[in-house]
Amino acid sequence: MGKYQLDNKGKSAVTKYHEKNKPAKFDKKQQLEKIRAEYLKKKQKQTEK
């Protein structure tokens, strides 16, 4: 056994910690939709002038 081997309770705690602190997954579709919405707003402002 290694020096820092975890039991089941410790492993579950580590897993829970990493799940909580994982950065939000980058969603390409959502990002494109956001950019598209901004572009349309900008385009609409230009046509109003």
N, C-alpha and C positions, 0 to 999 in steps of 0.2 A: 504494500500500500504506500502511496505517495504521502509526502509530508502534509500536503494541503488537500487531501481527498475529502469530499463532502458526502454527508449522508443524504438520504432522500429529502429530509426537511430542509437542509441547506441548499440542495439543488433547486428545489421548488422556489425558495426565497430568491435565489440568484436569477432564475428564469422570470419571476414576477417583476423584479427590479429592472431587468433589461427590457421587458415588454413596455413598462411604464415610461422608460427614458428613451425609447426608440423614436427617432424623428419621424414626422408624418411622411408617409410615402408620397413621392412626387407623382402627381396625376397629370399626364400629358393632355388628356382630353379636356379636363377642367381648365388647365392653363390656356389652351387654345381658345376655349369658349370665352374666357375672361379677356383675352387680347382682342378677340373679334368684337365683343361688346364695346370695348373702349374705342376701337376703330370706327364702329358705326356711330357712336355718339359724336366723335370728332367730325366725321363726315357730315352728319346732320347739322352741326353747328356751322360748318362752312357753307352749306346750301342755304341756310337761313339768312345769311348776310347779303 
